Amino acid sequence: MKTIAIGVGENENIIQACHIFKEKHPKTELKLIYKDEDLVKAVLDDKIDGVIRGSLPASNIMKELKQHYPNLSRATYVHGDEYEFLLSPVGIDEGNTVEEKFDIAMNCAEFLKKVGKEPKIAILAEGREDDFGRGSEVSNSIKDAKKLTKMIEETSEDVKNYFILIEKAINDKNNVIIAPNGRVGNIIFRTLVLLSSWPSYGAVTFGIDRTYIDTSRDQSIEGYVRSLTLANDLAKD
């Protein structure tokens, strides 16, 4: 029998989600966690097959986990209209360098290959290509996007630089979307998932030898059910 631990904070949607999940997966044991430190212990516990942050706050948990796994990164698994994609970085302190975003993109590609999908990577920037020169932040973002695209091209992965045109990246059915940084990625996530109700399974966590799904504290009941389902599918039998 699998055991999945999930954090319970102020958003009680997680409780209702657990009831719905158990009806469909009665053989999976759910362990409710109410403290940050206990959730970290659950991640490190070999007897627990998968962990979901649920509605506990992220900052302390990620800080503690990075002491054990310093190269942690996350990619939100979004289900758009008729296709799925990974969006990253989404943590507000993640993806601040080209090298970090390169590692994230490679982790996303590796994950998709493991689940039988061929990676198609879109790189985003904070402006169009011809916006170069309209402020240092915009110009640096455009330069970084070009550099990142070239680095990924050298790995032979399918990649294209869309600059700021996220709508084209989505319309072209890319299944990995790399945001300019974690702050932009977090806003994209909130716009698509929390505002426009695109289904999300939560964020897959890389750089860790455990199944850990990161979730928003503001997720719906259905969203938490999807995260439980993903953790259950990814957890080793």
TIBA-518270 format. One record per residue (C-alpha): z, y, x; residue in three letters. Coordinates in steps of 0.05 Angstrom, whole numbers, padded with zeros to 5 digits, always signed. Layout:
# residues N
ZYXALA ...
***
This chain:
# residues 237
+00000+00000+00000MET -00018+00069+00026LYS +00034+00125+00028THR +00012+00197+00021ILE +00062+00254+00031ALA +00050+00322-00002ILE +00086+00388+00002GLY +00116+00420-00060VAL +00127+00495-00057GLY +00125+00549-00110GLU +00060+00526-00142ASN +00080+00470-00188GLU +00007+00451-00201ASN +00019+00400-00147ILE +00069+00362-00191ILE +00019+00355-00248GLN -00035+00336-00198ALA +00009+00280-00172CYS +00017+00251-00242HIS -00058+00253-00253ILE -00073+00221-00186PHE -00023+00165-00197LYS -00056+00146-00262GLU -00121+00133-00223LYS -00090+00105-00160HIS -00027+00067-00179PRO -00026+00028-00114LYS -00018+00091-00071THR +00054+00114-00062GLU +00065+00190-00064LEU +00123+00222-00026LYS +00141+00292-00046LEU +00163+00339+00010ILE +00201+00404-00004TYR +00213+00432+00066LYS +00166+00454+00121ASP +00202+00415+00175GLU +00201+00352+00133ASP +00126+00357+00124LEU +00117+00362+00199VAL +00160+00300+00207LYS +00116+00265+00156ALA +00054+00280+00196VAL +00086+00248+00258LEU +00112+00188+00219ASP +00071+00125+00232ASP +00093+00096+00165LYS +00058+00152+00127ILE -00018+00144+00121ASP -00037+00215+00101GLY -00005+00283+00091VAL -00025+00343+00048ILE +00006+00412+00057ARG +00004+00422-00018GLY +00036+00488-00038SER +00082+00497+00022LEU +00065+00558+00066PRO +00019+00546+00125ALA +00046+00589+00182SER +00108+00551+00202ASN +00076+00483+00192ILE +00015+00499+00234MET +00059+00530+00288LYS +00101+00466+00292GLU +00041+00420+00290LEU +00006+00458+00346LYS +00065+00442+00391GLN +00045+00369+00384HIS -00030+00379+00376TYR -00050+00444+00411PRO -00124+00440+00394ASN -00117+00439+00318LEU -00171+00470+00275SER -00190+00465+00201ARG -00252+00462+00159ALA -00250+00469+00084THR -00290+00416+00047TYR -00326+00453-00009VAL -00369+00421-00063HIS -00423+00471-00083GLY -00477+00463-00136ASP -00504+00393-00122GLU -00482+00390-00049TYR -00421+00391-00004GLU -00407+00431+00059PHE -00353+00444+00110LEU -00332+00517+00119LEU -00295+00538+00182SER -00257+00573+00212PRO -00212+00588+00153VAL -00145+00600+00186GLY -00135+00675+00198ILE -00117+00663+00271ASP -00172+00612+00285GLU -00243+00617+00312GLY -00233+00681+00352ASN -00277+00660+00411THR -00346+00629+00417VAL -00315+00569+00451GLU -00267+00557+00394GLU -00323+00561+00343LYS -00365+00514+00385PHE -00310+00462+00385ASP -00301+00471+00310ILE -00375+00462+00297ALA -00377+00399+00339MET -00316+00371+00303ASN -00349+00385+00236CYS -00413+00350+00258ALA -00374+00290+00283GLU -00335+00285+00218PHE -00399+00287+00176LEU -00431+00233+00218LYS -00369+00189+00207LYS -00377+00196+00131VAL -00452+00181+00135GLY -00482+00251+00131LYS -00530+00286+00179GLU -00501+00353+00202PRO -00540+00417+00187LYS -00504+00476+00217ILE -00507+00549+00196ALA -00479+00604+00240ILE -00456+00670+00209LEU -00444+00739+00238ALA -00416+00804+00212GLU -00484+00837+00204GLY -00560+00826+00204ARG -00594+00820+00271GLU -00621+00891+00265ASP -00550+00917+00252ASP -00536+00911+00326PHE -00508+00978+00351GLY -00473+00996+00286ARG -00403+00991+00316GLY -00374+00948+00370SER -00345+00895+00324GLU -00411+00884+00289VAL -00450+00883+00354SER -00401+00834+00387ASN -00404+00788+00326SER -00480+00787+00329ILE -00479+00772+00404LYS -00428+00716+00393ASP -00469+00686+00337ALA -00531+00683+00382LYS -00491+00653+00439LYS -00459+00601+00394LEU -00526+00582+00364THR -00555+00571+00433LYS -00496+00529+00455MET -00503+00484+00394ILE -00579+00479+00403GLU -00566+00450+00472GLU -00528+00392+00440THR -00591+00376+00398SER -00554+00388+00333GLU -00593+00420+00275ASP -00570+00493+00276VAL -00594+00561+00252LYS -00566+00631+00259ASN -00564+00665+00191TYR -00526+00726+00215PHE -00493+00757+00152ILE -00538+00722+00102LEU -00490+00670+00075ILE -00530+00665+00011GLU -00590+00638+00050LYS -00546+00590+00089ALA -00520+00561+00023ILE -00587+00560-00011ASN -00616+00522+00048ASP -00563+00468+00036LYS -00529+00472+00104ASN -00470+00425+00105ASN -00432+00462+00161VAL -00421+00537+00155ILE -00388+00571+00214ILE -00358+00639+00196ALA -00353+00696+00247PRO -00278+00686+00250ASN -00220+00656+00210GLY -00207+00720+00171ARG -00278+00723+00145VAL -00277+00648+00132GLY -00213+00655+00092ASN -00244+00709+00049ILE -00307+00666+00038ILE -00262+00608+00017PHE -00222+00651-00032ARG -00286+00681-00061THR -00321+00615-00072LEU -00262+00569-00089VAL -00206+00611-00119LEU -00248+00665-00152LEU -00314+00631-00168SER -00283+00562-00179SER -00326+00522-00131TRP -00291+00454-00124PRO -00254+00444-00057SER -00222+00381-00029TYR -00178+00422+00017GLY -00187+00430+00092ALA -00199+00372+00139VAL -00157+00380+00202THR -00187+00365+00270PHE -00153+00355+00338GLY -00102+00307+00308ILE -00100+00231+00305ASP -00072+00233+00234ARG -00100+00246+00165THR -00076+00316+00148TYR -00107+00358+00092ILE -00091+00431+00091ASP -00092+00465+00023THR -00084+00534-00008SER -00018+00551-00040ARG -00058+00580-00098ASP -00100+00518-00114GLN -00110+00491-00184SER -00086+00424-00211ILE -00157+00396-00204GLU -00160+00422-00133GLY -00097+00386-00113TYR -00122+00323-00145VAL -00185+00327-00103ARG -00142+00337-00040SER -00101+00276-00057LEU -00164+00236-00068THR -00194+00258-00001LEU -00130+00241+00037ALA -00128+00173+00003ASN -00201+00159+00021ASP -00192+00181+00094LEU -00125+00146+00105ALA -00130+00080+00143LYS -00117+00017+00103ASP 
***
